[in-house]
Amino acid sequence: MKNISPFSLPGRFWRGNLHTHSTLSDGALPIESVVEAYKNAGYDFLMMSEHFVEQIKWPMADTRSMRSNSFTTILGAELHAPKTSVGELWHILAAGLPLDFEPCGDEETGPEIARRAVEAGAFVAIAHPAWSQFTMEDARNINVAQAVEIYNHGSAVQTDRGEG
């Protein structure tokens, strides 16, 4: 079978990022600087997927005021819940969350918060599975996931586990 690059086919392709952080959580730059950098790099969309953790008051980013006719932002977050099979926090990307989405409850599991995000209208993806040490069982438990992050540069640099 012949391999065909999907970007060689006719159609409109959008350049974007669904997983990045600012100083609203553990990122290095203020949110306005991050959004400007992506705009200037020619991206079409960006989701600030701040770590949405109630216990340390990291909020979901409201980026609606940063949209323009040539660049849009998607509301969403990186959701967390205790614990995967190896005892780590779940890391679940949720694109399209409503701003009134509640963070993980004390007894809520990763699969439960992922399901609640989908029920709220979000597109759910498993974030940096190698870095999070997800097992295949963990991944299968997020049965509402619509995608898996296949590479994360921060994880590659920090722990040499950037693959998905």
Secondary structure, DSSP 8 states (H G I E B T S, - for coil): -----GGGSSS----EEEEE--TTTT-SS-HHHHHHHHHHTT-SEEEE--EEBGGGTB-----GGG--SS-EEE-EEEEEES--TTS--EEEEEET--TT-----TT--HHHHHHHHHHTT-EEEE--TTTTT--HHHHHH-TT--EE--B-HHHHHHHS--B-
